Amino acid sequence: MTLRYTALRLGIFAVCLIVARAVGAVGWLALLIAAVVSVLLSLLLLRRQREQMAEALQRRIDGRIDSRQNGTGTTSRFRRGLDEDNAAED
């Protein structure tokens, strides 16, 4: 879901950049115009995809929290290292 949303945002930016260049904007001005217009368009056009992505990320986070509270989750090497360092300091 995140990859799809990102691809759509990049696509909107590319189209805006092409249009900005077609109307005569060059260099940094074309990039700035394309960036501003693509942000505004993505806010309007990609609302549903953004909400779906946010829900998917929230479910993933909730699942990790639940698994850690139940003791069924796996911890990353980074987290285990932090826990070992904290235990060593105490």
Salt bridges, closest charged atoms under 4 A:
GLU51 OE2 - ARG47 NH1 3.56
ASP83 OD1 - ARG79 NE 3.63
